[in-house]
Amino acid sequence: MENKIEDLKKLGYSPVWVYSAMPNEDDPDHAHQYDTHLFILEGEISIKMNGKVVILKPGDKIDIPREKVHAGKAGAAGCKYIVAEKH
């Protein structure tokens, strides 16, 4: 995990941190003023973007472009993932 965080920082992402979502935690439609990269460590999360829902599991990743409206919902066991922002 530390290597992944350092790799993302070398690619210009900052800040980079680990987030633990509670079981079934819901993050309704929103957008950010920066690019976001998620890398799933444990559990699963569904991400809704562009009218589609993608379920991410450990080892999966997703890039969310700045100002792109998206939503997320953690699975029944929650989800632990790396969040990286590029401003």
C-alpha beads as a LAMMPS data file, in Angstrom:
LAMMPS data file: protein, C-alpha beads

87 atoms
86 bonds

1 atom types
1 bond types

-500.0 500.0 xlo xhi
-500.0 500.0 ylo yhi
-500.0 500.0 zlo zhi

Masses

1 110.0

Atoms # bond

1 1 1 0.000 0.000 0.000
2 1 1 2.792 2.450 0.860
3 1 1 4.367 1.848 -2.563
4 1 1 1.059 2.622 -4.279
5 1 1 0.731 5.863 -2.306
6 1 1 4.297 6.903 -3.185
7 1 1 3.722 6.027 -6.861
8 1 1 0.631 8.236 -6.955
9 1 1 2.523 11.110 -5.348
10 1 1 5.239 10.770 -8.011
11 1 1 2.493 11.100 -10.635
12 1 1 1.523 14.474 -9.168
13 1 1 -1.331 13.444 -6.880
14 1 1 -1.501 15.282 -3.566
15 1 1 -2.962 14.765 -1.103
16 1 1 -3.071 10.959 -1.075
17 1 1 -4.665 9.122 1.851
18 1 1 -6.552 5.987 2.887
19 1 1 -10.283 6.239 3.571
20 1 1 -12.476 3.629 5.271
21 1 1 -16.145 3.858 4.317
22 1 1 -18.688 2.410 6.717
23 1 1 -20.938 -0.453 5.559
24 1 1 -23.485 0.836 3.026
25 1 1 -22.120 4.401 3.374
26 1 1 -23.771 6.518 0.679
27 1 1 -22.116 9.483 -1.020
28 1 1 -24.801 11.037 -3.272
29 1 1 -24.193 12.840 -6.566
30 1 1 -21.384 15.392 -6.319
31 1 1 -18.352 16.667 -8.217
32 1 1 -14.857 17.853 -7.299
33 1 1 -12.719 20.698 -8.631
34 1 1 -9.825 18.241 -9.094
35 1 1 -9.104 14.859 -10.676
36 1 1 -9.595 11.935 -8.298
37 1 1 -8.079 8.448 -8.393
38 1 1 -9.430 5.627 -6.200
39 1 1 -7.629 2.322 -5.581
40 1 1 -9.632 -0.295 -3.675
41 1 1 -7.875 -2.115 -0.819
42 1 1 -10.684 -3.984 0.988
43 1 1 -14.422 -4.554 0.543
44 1 1 -16.287 -3.110 -2.393
45 1 1 -17.839 0.129 -3.568
46 1 1 -20.197 0.988 -6.399
47 1 1 -19.475 4.165 -8.349
48 1 1 -22.145 5.758 -10.515
49 1 1 -20.792 7.962 -13.311
50 1 1 -21.909 8.698 -16.875
51 1 1 -25.206 6.903 -16.252
52 1 1 -23.439 3.621 -15.450
53 1 1 -22.685 1.834 -12.180
54 1 1 -19.364 0.045 -11.733
55 1 1 -18.670 -2.225 -8.746
56 1 1 -15.047 -2.012 -7.627
57 1 1 -13.304 -4.691 -5.551
58 1 1 -9.776 -5.023 -4.097
59 1 1 -7.158 -4.224 -6.725
60 1 1 -9.597 -2.248 -8.889
61 1 1 -9.101 1.441 -9.596
62 1 1 -11.037 4.276 -11.154
63 1 1 -10.205 7.778 -12.336
64 1 1 -12.844 10.453 -11.859
65 1 1 -12.183 13.602 -13.896
66 1 1 -12.549 17.030 -12.313
67 1 1 -16.102 18.421 -12.366
68 1 1 -17.540 15.002 -13.348
69 1 1 -20.734 14.295 -11.385
70 1 1 -20.537 10.912 -9.664
71 1 1 -21.858 9.032 -6.631
72 1 1 -20.577 6.169 -4.512
73 1 1 -21.963 3.568 -2.151
74 1 1 -19.872 1.211 -0.049
75 1 1 -20.792 -2.463 0.054
76 1 1 -22.348 -4.314 2.980
77 1 1 -18.921 -4.849 4.617
78 1 1 -17.721 -1.293 3.938
79 1 1 -14.758 -0.342 1.780
80 1 1 -11.187 0.756 2.385
81 1 1 -9.468 2.605 -0.461
82 1 1 -6.737 5.002 -1.411
83 1 1 -7.936 8.453 -2.451
84 1 1 -5.605 10.596 -4.554
85 1 1 -6.303 14.151 -5.702
86 1 1 -4.622 16.014 -8.540
87 1 1 -5.231 19.776 -8.336

Bonds

1 1 1 2
2 1 2 3
3 1 3 4
4 1 4 5
5 1 5 6
6 1 6 7
7 1 7 8
8 1 8 9
9 1 9 10
10 1 10 11
11 1 11 12
12 1 12 13
13 1 13 14
14 1 14 15
15 1 15 16
16 1 16 17
17 1 17 18
18 1 18 19
19 1 19 20
20 1 20 21
21 1 21 22
22 1 22 23
23 1 23 24
24 1 24 25
25 1 25 26
26 1 26 27
27 1 27 28
28 1 28 29
29 1 29 30
30 1 30 31
31 1 31 32
32 1 32 33
33 1 33 34
34 1 34 35
35 1 35 36
36 1 36 37
37 1 37 38
38 1 38 39
39 1 39 40
40 1 40 41
41 1 41 42
42 1 42 43
43 1 43 44
44 1 44 45
45 1 45 46
46 1 46 47
47 1 47 48
48 1 48 49
49 1 49 50
50 1 50 51
51 1 51 52
52 1 52 53
53 1 53 54
54 1 54 55
55 1 55 56
56 1 56 57
57 1 57 58
58 1 58 59
59 1 59 60
60 1 60 61
61 1 61 62
62 1 62 63
63 1 63 64
64 1 64 65
65 1 65 66
66 1 66 67
67 1 67 68
68 1 68 69
69 1 69 70
70 1 70 71
71 1 71 72
72 1 72 73
73 1 73 74
74 1 74 75
75 1 75 76
76 1 76 77
77 1 77 78
78 1 78 79
79 1 79 80
80 1 80 81
81 1 81 82
82 1 82 83
83 1 83 84
84 1 84 85
85 1 85 86
86 1 86 87
